[in-house]
Each structure stands twice: as structure tokens, then as C-alpha cells.
Amino acid sequence: MADSHALRVETDLAVPMRDGTVLRADLYRPDGPGPYPVLLQRTPYDKTAPGGMLSLDPLKSAKRGYATVIQDVRGRYASEGEFYAFRDEINDGYDTVEWAAAQPWSSGKVGMYGASYVGATQWLAALSKPPHLTTIVPNVTASNYHEGWTYQGGAFELGFNVSWTLAQLTLANLENLGGRLGLSDQTREDLVRAVDGMEETFRYLPMGDLPHLKGGLADYFYDWLAHPEYDDYWKALSIEENHSRLNVPAYHIGGWYDIFLGGTIRNYLGMREKAAGDEGRNGQRLIVGPWVHGSRSGSTAGSHYFGLAADALSIDLDGLHYRWYDHWLKGMDNGVMDGPPVRIFVMGDDAWRSEDEWPPARARAVDYYLHSGGGANSVRGDGSLSTEAPGHEPPDVFLYNPANPAPTQGGALCCNPYFMPYGAFDQGDVEAREDVLVYSTPPLAKDVEVTGPVTVTLWAASSATDTDFTAKLVDVCDHGCTRNITDGIIRARYRDSTESASFIEPGRAYRYTIDLWATSNVFKAGHRIRVEVSSSNFPRFDRNTNTGGSIASEAAPKPALQTVFHDSQHPSHISLSVVSR
């Protein structure tokens, strides 16, 4: 056992990449000859800021007998080169893993950890299959950097990408960028104004002309806009398309209100089913809490209190990390691989539960159909929701005006909680709008547990050649308060495929599938299940201009008249994974 009082810290170690670029890393390890297994984090968020996207304290890890390496990725903070999101993490990840494994204090076994982009650096390193990468613990991260990171359902994830790129990727790294680009003080002032004026920045059109990130500050942002479809630009970075090539054990950590929940689940399921070997297939574990992005402390998500059990400290999430690493990197038979592989926090019950699979095998898909007399507009309307299939019913109609979009009110968001608060919030202001259709069940006679995937099938027409449709699942309490559970969007032109656009014929009804990802929530007796349908959720997603153009190039949006059908020929519904209780 390492002497917990004898630690060594070395800063700014030079880690050479294959192209000669030098990346810098800090090392925390026991003060002895070792060898020690390595915990590696590759971060764009400053290796000297352990309170950022770190999930483990490096001093604590060193006391437990690990050599912890925290590296600034290429072009960030102390490291050389140009940062271009995702592009260099595959090769740089390989080179760093193998560098760490070759050090005299290293046992040759390397595990990686971290959240968000720091989860992406784990998966992208794994794609290169470095021989000494033994395990990873990807926390709140994606499986595809097109769908579920930059775009969702074909819509640009505007709020996240603008706020993250402006503040965390550009303004925070200005010293490094300034050394390479020779920036003036005016650049910093302009970026500060853009962040402080985020609401105006979100509305900028065309987004491809947004001035704040040009001049080499973040060229990748404009490339994302130029690649709205899932093309070779994105496929070269896809994790989920390469699950069958990988054999790395992974502990997946997600949150019901996390912006990358969909990818967390897809990575877990993909590796369980397709990994290259038994170790990879059997070495997958999943835990999902009621958490927002970047935070597992505390018992609230947004304005909703989930109880003390919701705090990661209540389940000793750090301890779980170390048990995982002790097993895979030190060879300890400590029981971490025993028992069910899935652990979820069941909202409503506000308790943790283990499952043998995801989704639970006992969950069955139950369709709740949209109904109205043609006036489901707002919470004051006549919309209803039931398991009874519709007969002859008039459609609902609303005007979607991109100049006055339905606003975002909580949900799976990042990365500016002032302009876009994360998590669960009352939806009353949104549901008061005439361009939001509201469908609710009567008060429930008994608890209804929904645990698993959630999808909305919507039959709709538009006066435009392209538009969006959004859907949101809401829990309505017995005295009328509302809590958003999960939401999604579909861009009409990508209804069939995100790889190519197919515009719609104005006035024609089309079938749309809106993926709301997943949840685990008990709608309590006396509560109501509610679905909201609209055409915007702004600024979480960009406003569809209704012109067939895009935010990258279109500056003149126009309104569209939207029709939502719910009759025997067009049975619009939400499909919920219901678990018997």
C-alpha cells in the first residue's frame, strides 16, 4: 500500500505527439518507484483546474496507488498546436496512452476518465486501439458528434454549441490562442460582449456570418454549420459505428437531464451487443441519475428536488470509480462486476434501482394517442391523451413564427445556466402559448411507471417546404404544477434520414418520428401524463426558417401554418415504456 503522505507532483511534462507537437501534462503519483497503474484524463478545460470537468481528485487517486496524468489537449492552455474539436483526439489519444504506459513509474495499464468532451477524448482514443488502454469511464458524453452533440433530429443544437464554443472553448483559452494568432485586447472584449449578450447572439442570422468566432478562433464551428447532414466529416469520428471494432470495458455514467443522455445509452447498448470480444461485451456497466450536465452534486435538477439519494455522494460515485479501476487495472476481485449491470434513479419514487438490462425486459410499449376537438392550442385548449385509438377527429392547427419561437424552459442543456437553466422546471409559461399544443390524460387512478425509450409518432402537415416539429413529455402534479421529463425534435427535411435532405410538399401529411431518448419516471396517482407539441424549442435548437434554407446562410425566415392530425388514418401518439407495478 502506498504511503498516503508521500506523493509526488510534476507539472508541464512534455508529451510528444507523432507529428512533433508537444502536449503538456501534470502528474500526481505516489513517491516511490512503482510501478503504478495510470489514470489518464485528456482535457480541453485546463489541466490545472481540478474543479472543472474532473470526476476524481488526482491527489486522492495518488493516495490510492495510481499515477494520475492530466493533459491539456492539443492547442489548449499549456499544450502546443491548434485546437480543432474532435479531429486530433484519435491520434493524440493513442500517443498519450502509449507514452503513459511506457514511463518507468507505470505498470503499463492505463484507464481513462472524465466527463463531456473529456468523455469524448476517451472514446476517440479507444477508436485508435492503443494496446495499453485497459478501461474507460466515459461520463455524460456522446456516441456520435453529429446526432446528439452538434445536431439532434436534424436541428442544430444552437444553445449548447454557441455558448460552449464562445465561452468554454474560445474565451477561456484566449491566452493560448493569442500566442498563436497574435490577438488584440479588442478580441477579448468582443467575446465578453458576445457572451454577456448571449440572447442576441442566439438570434444572429445568418449564423454562418457570426463574427465572434472567425479569424481562426474556432474554425470548426463554421464547419459544423457547413455539414448539417451526417456525412463523411462526421462518420470519421463516429463512436457508435465502430463499437464492433472495440473491446474496451467501460462504465457509462449519464443523467436523465443530460444533453448527451442518448449517446450514453447508445454506447452502452452498442458495446454490450457488438463489442469485438467477450471482455468488451461483458465489461459494460451503466448508471443514470437525475442529473444535469456537469453536475452530480446536490439533490436538485433545475427547480425540482429529488431527495438526498439523488446526490452522487449518496451512492459513493467516486468509490465506484476506484472499485472499477482496482478491478481492471490492479486485478482485484472486489465484486464490482457482480450483480446487475444497470443502475438507474427512478424519478417520482426518487430511489435507485438495479436492472438486469436496459430497457427492462418487463417494460412494454404503450401508445397514448393525441385527441382533441380541433382546439388543443395551449393548456386552455381541449387536447387530451389516452390509450384509446382515435376515430374521426378534426386536426389541430397553429402558426409557427420563427420571429417569436416557443422558448426553452429547462431540459437537457449546456453550457450557460443563466441564459439556459438546466433541468426540471414548471412549464406553465410555455403551455400558455397558442403555438403549443397540449394533450393530457385525466388524473391517473394509480401510479404509472415509464422506464425506457420514449418516442412520439406525429402526423403533420405544413405550409412550408421545410419546418420543425417538437415534442415534450411532462409530469403534471395533482395541484397543476408541471415538470418537463424529456423532449425532442425532428427537422422535416431529415424525417427519413440525416444523411440527405428530402423536402416536404406543402399541405401534405407526413409521418414524423420524434426521438425523446429515454427516462425513468413514476407518474404518481392523481398526476397526469402530458405531451406538448410545437415547432420550436429555442434556443435549445435553432429556429427553422421555414424556407428550405439553414441558419448558416438564411437571414429571412417566414411563418408557417402547421396542422397536426390525430384520426384513424393518422394516429399521432407517444409511445411510453410502461413497467407494471
N, C-alpha and C positions, 0 to 999 in steps of 0.2 A: 504494500500500500504506500502510495506516495506521501511524503511528509507535507501536510496541508499548509505548513508555514514556509516552505521553501519553494518559491515559484520564480520562474524567470520570464521576463517580458522583453521582447526585442521588437523594435519598430522599424518600419520602412525597409524591410528586407526586399532585396531585388529578386524578382521572379522573371526570368527571360522567357519571352514567347518565341515561337518558331520563326517569326519574321524580324526578330531583333528588338521588338518593342519591350520595354521593361515595365512590368506592373509591380506595385509596391504592396507589401503585406505586413501585418503585425502578427507576432507570435506570442502566445501565452502557453507556458508548459511547466511541468514540474522541473525543479532544478536538479536534474540528475541525468545520467547517461541514457536512460530509457532502455529499450525503445518504447514509444508510446503510440497508440492508435491516434489518428488525426481526425479532428472535426474541422471541416473547411466551410467557410462562408465567403462567397464572392458577391460583393455588394456595389451598387451604384450610389449608395446613400451615406458614404463616408465611414471608412473602417474605424475611425476614432470616436464614433457616436454610438455607443452600445445601447442607448435608449431608443434607437430608431427601429429598423425592421429586424432587429435581433430577437430571436426567441430564446436564447440561452446567454447567461452571463459567462464570458470567457474565463474569468478568474475562478468561478465555480467549477467550470469544466476542467480547468487545470488541476484544481484540488482533487478532482475525481480521477485523475490519472490520464487525462487527454492532452495532447498537444493541439491547441486551437489556433487555426490560421484564419485571419480575416483580411481579405484582399479588396482593394479598390479595383473595380473592373476597368478595362481599357478606357482611357480618356476621362476618368473620374478622379477628382481630388488629387491624390499623390501619384497616380499612375500616368504613364506616357500614352500617347496615341490619341486617336479620335474616337469618341463615343458615338456609336450608331446603334440604336436599340436593337437587341437580339442578335445582330449579324455576326459578331465575333465571339459570342459566348460558347459556341460549339468547340472551336479550336483552342481558344484561350482556356476553356474549362478543362479540356484534355491535358494541356500543357501544365496547368496548375496542379491538377490532381497528381500527375506523374512526378512533378517537382516535389510535392509534399511527401509522396511515398518514398522518394529517393534520399531524403535527408537522413543524416546519421541518428537523429533522435526519433525517427519514425519507425513504426512496426511494419509499415507497408500497407496497412489497411486504412482506407480513407472513407469517412462518412461526411455527407454534406447536410446543411440545414439552413433554414431561413424562410422568409415569407415574401409573397407577392413577386416582384421582379427577382428577388433573391431565391424564390422557388423556381422561377424560370431558368436562372443560371444553373440550378441543379439538373433540371430535365434536359437542358441543352447540352450540358456536359455529358450526361448519360447517353445522348444520341451518338457521341463520338466513341463510346465504349472504351474508356480508359481502363486498362487491366486492373488497376488498384482501387477503383471506385467500388466500394463494397455495399453501401446502402445510402439512401437519401431519405430526408424527412421534408417533403415539399408542403409548405403551409400556405393556405389561401392563394393558390396560383392556378394557371390555366393549362389547357391541353392543346390549345390552338390559338395562335396570336392574331388570327383574323376573327373567327367566330368565338365570341366570349371574352375578347380582350379589346380589340380595336373596333369591331363591328358586332352587332347582335341582330339576328334575323334580317340582315342586310342593312340595318340602320347604323350610322356612325355613333359610337359611344362618346358623344360630344363632351359632356361634363367631365368625365374621367380623363379623356385624352388631352383636353385643353388645359385643365387645372394641373394635372400631373406633369405635363411637358413644360408648361410655363414655370411652375414653382419648383417641384422636386428635381426635375431633370435639368433645367436651364439656369434659373436664378440661383439655386443652391450651389451650382457647380461653376459659377461665373469666374472664379479665380483661375481654375484650370483652363476654361475656355478663353479667358483673357490672355493667358500666356501663349496660347496657340494662335489666336486670331487678332491680338492687339486691340482689344475693345476699349472704348472710352467710358467715362463715368456716365455719359448720357444713356448708354445701353442699359446699365443697371436701373437708372431712373425710369426708363421706358418700361422695363419689365415689371418694376414695382407698381407702376400705374396700371399696367395690364392686369396684374393680379388683384390689385385693390378694386379695379373696375371690372371684375370678372363677369358680372351680369351683362355689361355692354359687350365684352369680349365674346361671350357665348352667342350673341346675336349678330356678330360680324358676318357679313356676306359680301362677296363670295369668300368662303373660308380659305380657299387657296391663295387669296391675296392678303391674308392676315400678316401684318408686317412684323410682329413681335418676335418671330422665331426664324426669320430669314437671315441671310448673311453667314451661314454656317453654324448658327446657334443650334438648330435642330432640323437638319435637312430631312431626317426620317419622318417627321410629322407630315410634311408635304407629300412624301412618298406614300404614306398611309392613305392620304386623301386620293392620290392618283391610282390607288389599287383597291377600289371598293369591292371587287369581286375576288373570290378565293382562287387566285391564280398561282403561277409558279413562284412569285415573290413570297407568298405565304406558305406554300407547300414545302418549300425548302426548310422551313422552321417548324413544321408541324410535329407535335409530340404524338398525338393520337394515331397518326398514320404510320407511326414507327413502333407501336407497342410490341409488335411481333418480333422486332429485332432486339428488344431489350430483355435483360434478365436480372434486373436490379431490384432487390427488396425495397419497399417504400412504405412509409407511414404517412398517409394523406390526412391533412387537417383542414377542415373547412368550416364555414359559418352559414347559417340559414339566410343571413342578410349580407353575405359577402358578394362582391362583384364578380368573383371567379368561381362561385359555387358549381356552376355547370361543368366547368373544366375539371374541378377537383373530383367530382363524381365520375366523369368520363375517364379520367386517368385511372382511378381505382378499378372500375369495371373493365376497362380495356386491358390492363395488366393482368387482372385475375383470369381473363378469358384467353388472352393472346400472347402473353409473355413467352420468350423463347425457350424457357426451361421450367422445370418444377420449382426451383428456388424462386424464380420471379413470379410465377403464378400463385404459389402458396405463401409467398412472403409479402403479401399486401394487407394493410390494415387501414381502416377509415374511421375517423372520428369527426362529427359535425356538431357544433354547439350553436347557441342562438346569438352568434357573434357578428359584428360588423367588421369591415376590412381594417386590418392593422391594430385591432384591439380585442383582447380576450379577458381584460381585467374589468372588474365591476360586474354588476348584475343587471344592467340596463342595456337595451339596444334602442337607440333613439330616445323616445319618451316612455317606453314600456319597461316595467320592472319584471324580471323573470325569476327573481329569488336568488338567494346566496349560492344555490347549486350551479347557477349559470357561470359563475366566476371560474376561470381556469384553475385558480388555486384550489378550488374545492375538489378537483379530480387530480391535482398534482401533475399538471401537464408537463412541467419541466422534468419531474421524476419519470414520467412516461418516456420522454426523450432518452434519458440516461439508461433506463432499463433496456430500451430498444438498442442503443449503441453498445451497452455492455454485452448484449447477446450477439450482435452481428460483428462487432469489432474486437471484443475480448473473448468471445466464445463461451460466455456464461449461460448455463441452463437455468434461467431465472423465471421461467413461466410466462414471459411476455408473448410467446407465440401460442400459448394455450387459450382455450376459450373462444367465444365467437369473435369474428374478425371485424365486426362493425359495432360502433357505439354512437348513439345519437341522443341528442337532447330533445325530448318531446315537449314542445311548447303547449301551453294550456294545462297539461299536467305539471309542467315545469320540473321535470325529473329526467335523469339519464336512464337509458335502457340499452342493453346489448342485443344484437341481432346476428343470426347466422348468415344472412345475405342481405344485399341491397338490390332492389327494394325487398321488403319482407315477403316471403313466399305466400303468406296468408293474406296479403293485400290484394284486393280485387278492384278492377277499374269500374267505377260507377259514373255514368253520364248524368249530369244535371243540365237540363235544357233551358234555354232562354225563352221567356214568354213575355208578351205584352199585348195591349190593345192598340199599339202603334204610338204610345207616348211614354217610352221608358227614359226620356230625357231627364236627367238629374234625379236626386233622391226623392224629389216630389212627384216623380212620374209613376207609371203603372207597371213597371217592369217586375217580373217575378222569375223565380228559379225553382225547378222541381225535377224529379226523376221521371215525370210523365212526358212522353214524347209529344211534340206539338202537332196540332191539326192544321186547320185553316186560321192563320193569324196575319194581320197586317204587319208590314215591316216597320222598323224604327228608322228615322231619318234625322241627321244632324249636319250642321255646316262646320267643316273644319277649316279654320282660317290660320295659316302659318304666322300671321302677324299677331295673333292672340292665342297661342297654343295652350293646351291644358298643362298646368305646371306639375313638375315633380314634387312629390311630398313624401320624402323618405324613400326607403328601399335599399337595394344593393348598390352603393355608391362609393366613390372615391374621387378626388383627393383634397377637397376643401370643405370641411364640415360647416363653415359659416355660410357659404353660398349654396351648399347642397348637404344638409344634415342627413346622416346615415341612419338606417334602421327603421323602427316601427313608429309611426305617427298616426294621429287621427286624420281621417281622410275627408272630413266634413267640407272643407273649402273646395276640394276638387269635385266632390259629388254634388255640390250646389250648381255646377255649371250645366248649361243646356247642351253643350257638346260632349258631355259624358253620359253614356247610357248606363243605368244602374239596374241590376237584376238581383233580387234577394229571395231566399227561402223564407217561409214562415218561421217563427221561433221553433227551434228543434225540441222534439219531445224527449230526446235522450242525447248523450254525447255522441259525436261523430268524429272519429279519428281519421285524419288524412296523413298518411305516411308513404311517400314515394313520389313518382313523377306526376307533374300537373301539366295538362295541355288544354288549349282552347281550340275548338274547331268552329270557325266563323264563316258563314256565307254572307258575302257583302258585295256591293257594287259601289262605284264611284263615278263622278262626272269627269274625273281626271284620267290621264293615261298612266299615271303612277301616283301612289299615295301610301300612307301607312295605316295600319290598324294595331291598336294596343289592347292589352287585357291585363287585369289585375285581380287577384284573389284577396278578399277582405273578410276578416272576422268581425262581426257586429255583436257587441255585448248586449246583455238584456236591457240595459237602460240607454242604448243607442250609440255608445261610443264605437269607433271603428278603428281597426288595426290592420294595416297592409301586411299581407303574408308573403306574396311573391308576385312578380309581374313579368311581362314580355312584350315583344313587338315583332311585326313582320312587315317588311317593305314589299309592296305589291309586285314589283318587277323581279324580286327574288323569291317569290312564293314557291317555285318549283325547284330552284337550285341557286345557291350563292355563287356558283361558278360562271353563270351567264345570265344576263338580263332578258326578261320577256315582258314587254309592256302589256297593259290591260286595255280592253276595249271599253270605252266609257259606257256606263249604263248596264253592262253585262254582269251577272252574278258569278263570282268565283269562290271557290272553297279555299280558305286560308287556315293553315295550322300555326298556332302561336305557341311556342315552347316557353312555359313558365318555370322550367327546370324542375324543382322538387321542393318539398317541405316535409316537416313532421309537426302537425298541429292538431290539437283536440278542440273542435268547436263544441263548447260546452252546452248542455241542455239549457234552453232559454235563449241561446245565441242564435244568430242567423249566418248562413253562408252567403256571401255576396260576390258578384262579378261586376267589375266596371269595364266598359268597352269605350274606346275613343280612338283618336288618330294621332295623338301626341302625348308625350311624357317628357317635357322639356324643362331643364337642359340635360336630363339623363341621356336622351337621344336627340340627335339633330332634327330640326323641323323639315319634313318632306316639303319641297317647294310645289308639289303637285304639277310640275311642268315636264317631268321626264329628265330634268337636269339633276345636278347634285350641288351640295353646299360648296364643293370645291370650285365650281365655276358659275353657279346660278345666283344672281342677285335680285331677281324679280319674282318672288313667289306669288301664287294666286290661290284663292279659296277653292274648296271642292265640296260638293254635296255628297254625303255618304249615306248609304242605305244598308241596314243590317237586317237580314232575313231570318225568320225563325218559324218555319212552317213544315208541313210533312215532306215537302220536296227539298227543303233547305234547313235541316235540323241543327241549328247552331247550338253548341253545348260546351261545357267544361267537363273534362274527364279527370276525376279525382281518384287517387289510390286509397280506398277505404279499408281500414283494418277493423275487423269485428272486435267488440269489447264485451 
